[in-house]
Amino acid sequence: MNTPVIRVDKVSKQVETHGQPLTILQDVSLEVEQGESIALMGVSGAGKSTLMTLLAGLDVPTSGNIDLLGERLNKLDDEQRAALRASSIGFVFQSFLLVPSLTALENVMLPATIRGEDEDPQRASSLLASVGLSSRETHLPSQLSGGEQQRVALARAFMSKPRVLFADEPTGNLDQHTAATVIDLLFALNRDHGTTLVLVTHDPKLAEQCDRVININAGKVVEAEAAV
């Protein structure tokens, strides 16, 4: 039996607010298999973005264990978790987070640049072509529409050949038509690259395209269901 890409065992997360502990997540357990796409759903404040942050090793739980790609995140220090993210994890956020002074092509190559690797403009160009932006390689973010900027962000996320892609409300800043285009591209890229997808969304139409929907309510997983 294959080892899950992500394993969460009785994870809780508390923070201090006004001197009092506030529980954001409580006793969450779940597993995600290689190549699976899951949607984390819930109302604002339910804890879904916090859970994604923990799954990606951007923060650590107060209690419980999280294994990501066979690594126990709780036992890694900040540098070790950052190295794991740089080598194997991709991110797409609601805000596009492109570097304003870099062209579309340079933004796509940025993960390789940060890791000190060859920039591989050919791969970056191919990824831009896959999201329909071959003619925008030399454009700055300010010269691109919101949908085009998010497509650049998608191409950048796949530049490092991630094994797991985390997407946090990736269409939240887009109009309905543009969002539909970006969604189609996201799932097409995910299939083509065999990536495991963890998607945070409040959009049922987006969630139903995933293999499984995990609903979070008041910090607890209330049900995990197959998408229809």
C-alpha positions in Angstrom: 0.0 0.0 0.0 1.3 3.4 -0.9 2.3 5.8 1.8 0.0 8.9 1.7 1.6 12.1 0.5 0.0 13.9 3.4 -1.0 12.3 6.7 -2.6 14.4 9.5 -3.0 12.8 12.9 -5.1 14.5 15.6 -3.8 18.0 14.8 -4.9 21.0 16.9 -3.8 24.6 16.6 -4.2 27.2 19.3 -3.2 30.9 19.4 -3.2 33.4 22.2 -5.6 36.3 21.8 -6.1 38.9 24.6 -4.2 36.5 26.9 -6.7 33.7 26.3 -6.1 30.5 24.2 -8.2 30.4 21.0 -8.6 27.0 19.3 -8.6 27.3 15.5 -8.3 23.6 14.7 -9.2 20.7 16.9 -8.2 17.0 16.5 -8.1 17.0 12.7 -7.1 13.8 11.0 -7.0 13.0 7.3 -4.9 11.5 4.6 -4.2 12.6 1.0 -2.9 10.1 -1.6 -0.5 10.7 -4.5 -2.2 12.5 -7.4 -5.4 13.1 -5.5 -7.1 16.5 -5.6 -8.9 17.6 -2.4 -10.9 20.7 -1.7 -11.0 22.2 1.9 -14.3 24.0 2.3 -15.9 26.0 5.1 -17.2 29.4 6.0 -14.8 32.2 6.7 -13.0 31.6 9.9 -13.7 27.8 9.9 -9.9 27.0 9.9 -9.4 25.9 6.3 -6.6 28.3 5.4 -4.9 27.6 8.8 -5.0 23.9 8.0 -3.5 24.5 4.6 -0.7 26.6 6.2 0.1 23.7 8.5 0.0 21.0 5.8 2.5 23.1 3.8 4.8 23.5 6.7 4.4 27.2 6.9 3.5 26.8 10.5 3.5 24.0 13.1 0.5 22.6 15.0 0.1 23.0 18.8 -0.4 19.3 19.1 -0.6 16.2 16.8 1.5 15.2 13.8 1.7 16.1 10.1 3.7 14.0 7.6 4.4 15.7 4.3 6.1 13.6 1.6 7.3 11.2 4.3 8.8 14.0 6.5 7.4 14.6 10.0 7.0 18.4 9.8 7.0 18.8 13.6 10.5 17.5 13.8 12.0 19.8 11.1 13.3 23.3 11.8 12.4 26.4 9.8 15.2 25.9 7.3 14.5 22.2 6.8 10.8 22.9 6.1 11.7 25.8 3.8 14.0 23.4 1.9 11.2 20.8 1.6 8.9 23.5 0.2 11.5 24.8 -2.3 12.2 21.3 -3.7 8.7 19.7 -3.8 5.9 22.2 -3.1 4.1 24.7 -5.3 1.7 27.5 -4.2 -1.0 29.6 -5.9 -2.7 32.3 -3.9 -5.7 34.6 -4.2 -3.3 37.5 -4.6 -1.0 36.8 -7.5 2.2 37.7 -5.7 4.2 38.4 -8.9 7.3 40.6 -8.7 6.3 43.9 -10.3 9.8 44.6 -11.8 10.1 41.1 -13.5 8.6 40.1 -16.8 6.2 37.2 -17.0 9.0 34.9 -18.1 11.2 36.0 -15.3 8.5 35.6 -12.7 7.9 32.0 -13.9 11.7 31.3 -13.6 11.8 32.8 -10.1 11.6 29.5 -8.1 14.7 28.2 -9.9 16.5 31.5 -9.4 15.7 31.4 -5.6 17.1 27.9 -5.4 20.2 28.9 -7.2 19.5 26.6 -10.1 19.7 27.2 -13.8 16.8 29.4 -14.8 15.7 27.2 -17.7 13.9 29.8 -19.9 12.9 27.0 -22.2 10.8 25.3 -19.6 9.4 28.6 -18.3 8.4 29.5 -21.9 6.8 26.1 -22.4 4.8 26.6 -19.2 3.6 30.1 -20.3 2.6 28.6 -23.6 0.6 25.9 -21.7 -1.5 28.7 -20.0 -1.9 30.6 -23.3 0.6 33.4 -22.6 3.3 32.8 -25.3 2.8 36.4 -26.5 3.2 37.9 -23.0 6.6 36.7 -22.0 8.2 40.1 -21.9 5.2 41.9 -20.3 5.4 43.2 -16.7 2.6 42.3 -14.3 1.2 45.9 -14.6 0.7 45.2 -18.3 -1.3 42.0 -17.7 -4.9 41.6 -16.7 -5.8 39.9 -13.4 -6.6 36.6 -15.2 -3.3 36.8 -17.1 -1.4 37.5 -13.8 -3.0 34.4 -12.2 -2.1 32.3 -15.2 1.6 33.5 -14.8 1.3 32.5 -11.1 0.0 29.0 -12.2 2.9 28.6 -14.6 5.4 29.7 -11.9 3.9 27.1 -9.4 4.7 24.3 -11.8 8.2 25.5 -12.6 9.8 23.5 -9.8 7.9 20.3 -10.8 6.1 20.2 -7.4 4.8 16.9 -6.0 2.1 18.8 -4.1 0.4 22.1 -5.1 -1.4 24.2 -2.5 -4.0 26.7 -3.9 -5.7 29.1 -1.6 -8.8 30.7 -3.1 -7.0 30.9 -6.5 -9.9 32.5 -8.3 -11.0 34.9 -5.5 -9.9 38.0 -7.2 -11.2 37.1 -10.7 -14.5 37.6 -12.5 -16.7 34.5 -13.2 -15.6 34.0 -16.8 -11.9 34.5 -16.1 -12.1 32.3 -13.0 -13.6 29.5 -15.1 -10.6 29.7 -17.5 -8.1 29.6 -14.6 -9.9 26.7 -13.0 -9.7 24.7 -16.2 -6.0 25.5 -16.6 -5.3 24.6 -12.9 -6.8 21.1 -13.2 -5.3 20.5 -16.7 -1.8 21.3 -15.4 -2.4 19.2 -12.4 -3.4 16.2 -14.5 -0.5 16.7 -16.9 2.1 16.9 -14.2 0.6 14.2 -11.8 0.6 16.7 -8.9 -1.3 16.2 -5.7 -3.6 19.2 -5.3 -4.9 20.7 -2.0 -7.4 23.5 -2.8 -8.9 26.0 -0.3 -12.2 27.4 -1.6 -15.6 28.5 -0.7 -16.9 27.9 -4.2 -18.8 24.7 -4.6 -18.4 24.6 -8.4 -14.6 24.7 -7.9 -14.7 22.1 -5.1 -16.8 19.6 -7.1 -14.0 19.3 -9.7 -11.8 17.8 -7.0 -11.7 14.1 -6.2 -12.8 14.7 -2.6 -14.3 17.5 -0.6 -13.3 18.0 3.1 -15.7 20.3 5.0 -14.3 22.1 8.0 -16.7 23.7 10.6 -15.4 25.5 13.7 -12.0 23.9 13.4 -13.2 20.4 13.0 -13.5 18.1 9.9 -17.2 17.4 9.9 -17.2 15.2 6.8 -15.1 14.0 4.0 -16.9 13.1 0.8 -16.2 12.2 -2.8 -16.9 15.0 -5.2 -19.8 14.4 -7.5 
